[in-house]
Amino acid sequence: MSADPGEHVDATCSRAGCRAPAAWRVEWRNPRIHAADRVKTWAACDEHRDYLRDYLAARDFPVAVRPLVDDTEAIR
């Protein structure tokens, strides 16, 4: 999933079995195998945002959660 800031994106939650529309980007990387500039993104619905973040944080992966489409980033 890749989108320009402010671009409309239709995505479903990355949680196994969930088909809900995503509203969040969970950005993470595994520092043991990814360079600092390599960031992976999962989509998350409101219900699973914290679950996915906590799952990654428990593994000591750097994690950031942002709105799926952040309109403030589109303003230059």
C-alpha positions as CSV (number, residue, x, y, z in Angstrom):
1,M,0.0,0.0,0.0
2,S,1.5,3.3,-1.1
3,A,-0.1,6.6,-1.5
4,D,0.8,10.2,-1.8
5,P,-0.1,12.3,1.3
6,G,-3.6,13.6,1.0
7,E,-4.6,11.1,-1.7
8,H,-7.8,9.1,-1.2
9,V,-7.0,5.5,-0.4
10,D,-9.4,2.5,-0.2
11,A,-7.7,-0.1,2.0
12,T,-8.8,-2.9,4.3
13,C,-7.4,-3.7,7.7
14,S,-4.3,-5.9,7.7
15,R,-5.4,-7.8,10.8
16,A,-6.0,-11.5,9.8
17,G,-9.7,-12.0,9.0
18,C,-10.7,-8.4,9.2
19,R,-12.3,-6.9,6.2
20,A,-13.1,-3.5,7.7
21,P,-12.0,-0.3,6.0
22,A,-8.7,1.0,7.2
23,A,-8.3,4.4,8.7
24,W,-4.7,4.1,10.0
25,R,-1.2,3.4,8.7
26,V,0.9,1.3,11.1
27,E,4.5,2.0,9.9
28,W,7.2,-0.3,11.2
29,R,10.5,-2.0,10.5
30,N,12.5,-4.9,11.8
31,P,15.8,-3.4,12.7
32,R,17.5,-6.8,12.6
33,I,16.9,-7.1,8.8
34,H,15.8,-3.7,7.5
35,A,18.0,-0.6,7.1
36,A,16.7,2.6,8.8
37,D,15.2,3.8,5.6
38,R,13.2,0.6,5.0
39,V,9.7,1.1,6.5
40,K,6.8,-1.3,6.0
41,T,3.2,-0.3,6.3
42,W,0.1,-2.2,7.5
43,A,-3.4,-0.7,7.2
44,A,-5.5,-0.8,10.3
45,C,-9.2,-0.1,11.2
46,D,-10.1,1.7,14.4
47,E,-10.7,-1.6,16.2
48,H,-7.3,-3.2,15.4
49,R,-5.0,-0.1,15.4
50,D,-3.8,-0.7,18.9
51,Y,-3.6,-4.4,18.5
52,L,-1.3,-4.2,15.5
53,R,0.8,-1.5,17.1
54,D,1.2,-3.4,20.3
55,Y,2.0,-6.6,18.4
56,L,5.0,-4.9,16.7
57,A,6.1,-3.0,19.7
58,A,6.2,-6.2,21.8
59,R,8.9,-7.4,19.3
60,D,10.9,-4.2,19.8
61,F,10.2,-3.0,16.3
62,P,10.1,0.8,15.8
63,V,6.4,1.6,15.2
64,A,4.5,4.8,14.2
65,V,0.8,5.1,13.7
66,R,-0.6,7.8,11.4
67,P,-3.9,8.5,9.8
68,L,-4.2,6.5,6.5
69,V,-4.7,9.8,4.7
70,D,-3.2,12.8,6.5
71,D,-4.6,16.0,5.0
72,T,-2.2,18.1,6.9
73,E,0.7,16.5,5.0
74,A,-0.9,17.6,1.7
75,I,-0.6,21.3,2.6
76,R,2.7,22.6,1.5
